[in-house]
Amino acid sequence: MIEDIISYDKNGFIINGKREFLIGGEFHYFRVPAALWEDRLLKMKAIGANLISVYIAWNMHEPEEGLERWSGDYDLDRFLTLCEKYGFYVLIKPGPYICAELDFGGHPDWLISKIAKKEFRIRMLDEGYLKLCKKWYKTCSEKINSHLITNGGTIIAAQIENEYDHLIEYGEETITVQNAIDYFMFLKNTMEEYGIDVPKFANEAEFLRGRGIIDTRTYYPNIPGLWMWEFERFEEKLISSKKSQPDSPIMILELQAGWFSQIGAPTYEPGLEVVEGVSKSVFIKGASIVNYYMMVGGTTFPFIGARGDTVFSGGLGNITSYDFGGSPIGETGEIHKDKFFWIKGFIRFAKEFSNLIFNSDGRSLVKIISGGENIAILGADKSTLDLSLNKSFENFTTYEEGNEDGRFFFVRNVEDDDKAITISVPKEIAGDEFTFKSTVYAKSQEQI
């Protein structure tokens, strides 16, 4: 049975009877010359990754209608075979829409003429478009099915579409939730018709929760021009996800390691403190599938890059480099040492202690007993000082997870000032009650 080979629950994926903590990153084979794939995979192996997430870009493989290319730098079969050789589990993402900062979201340009002739609308329940999607999925299935975990390969799950919540919210046409559900169920059923029988997920598709397709999340608290240090924005989605799809694992399909660059705008390279912050935050929240975006940099070759949005630098377009703000393994293969070695250490740590998070008893035993002397809580008729910091503050947050084998007490401070706190540890944890003082540094530091 398929369930004996691959299944999942709220704590993660179970592969061939063994629960796996999956952590790795995004690697776009079509952005890296095929001669260099093995070098990049070896570097991913060295960082400790056991997971690769990768799109299949329709426009790369069928640039002209009916004329396909699946060899050389587009040899997906060879890429997946190398992933198997080095023991990587794979999340495969065939679209049809993928974004990936590609022109037309990865759709081939020849669709534009059909749209202009009003033959169909893309990304919707349109018969003409769905017919082409079905043909594309059939082609993809012929390339990937031998690499599915159910056929002895290492592909463990397949993504449907990408970031459809954004289209519903910001698109020019009105899309009902039911239409969105029907569209995704058509794509899911098509995948399964063609033998893609591994679990399905959809990145940022909240409307699908509870319908047999895992809604996965992105985590970008720092986006230049939009927001900075907005951890709470993303954690609210994680909390909501836990509640509304309690039988599914928390999957972070894009964990910030950088950000794309645009012509005429300075390259944004998030500091190591951002990578530290997002990594610890999603881990303590119970994410059991973690994918850094990007893990391996690449090149967006001319005429295939997205124009971008007017929010970002006036929409001047993305540069050809897809180093993505200093990915751990850079565009030319160099190692960005600060990120690479920090992530390497974190992966080792997370694999070692994941049991404490995923089998947490959910209790809050450790307390802050002072530190909020300068924080006033306004009530209906009076104000009080929140000495114990037991209210919710956007820039100062505590978490606790653990069980009889050990506990983590996590403090995140992204305010502008350091905060001196006193922490109380109860007798049932340490054998005797004790308190200690600690300084939680501002933004650039985090402590567990």
ZILINFEN-V779077 format. One record per helix or strand. SS is the DSSP state (h for helix, s for strand). FROM is the first residue (numbers start at 1). LEN is the number of residues. If there is no record, write none. Layout:
ss->SS from->FROM len->LEN
ss->SS from->FROM len->LEN
//
This chain:
ss->h from->2 len->4
ss->s from->6 len->4
ss->s from->12 len->4
ss->s from->18 len->3
ss->s from->22 len->5
ss->h from->29 len->3
ss->h from->34 len->14
ss->s from->51 len->5
ss->h from->58 len->4
ss->s from->64 len->1
ss->s from->67 len->1
ss->h from->72 len->3
ss->h from->76 len->10
ss->s from->89 len->5
ss->s from->102 len->1
ss->h from->103 len->4
ss->h from->110 len->7
ss->h from->127 len->21
ss->s from->148 len->1
ss->h from->149 len->3
ss->s from->155 len->5
ss->h from->164 len->7
ss->h from->177 len->17
ss->s from->199 len->5
ss->h from->206 len->3
ss->s from->214 len->6
ss->s from->223 len->1
ss->s from->227 len->1
ss->h from->231 len->14
ss->s from->250 len->7
ss->s from->262 len->1
ss->h from->272 len->13
ss->s from->287 len->7
ss->s from->296 len->1
ss->s from->298 len->2
ss->s from->305 len->1
ss->s from->318 len->1
ss->s from->321 len->2
ss->s from->329 len->1
ss->s from->335 len->1
ss->h from->337 len->22
ss->s from->367 len->4
ss->s from->376 len->3
ss->s from->383 len->3
ss->s from->393 len->1
ss->s from->396 len->8
ss->s from->406 len->8
ss->s from->419 len->7
ss->h from->427 len->4
ss->s from->434 len->7
ss->s from->447 len->1
//
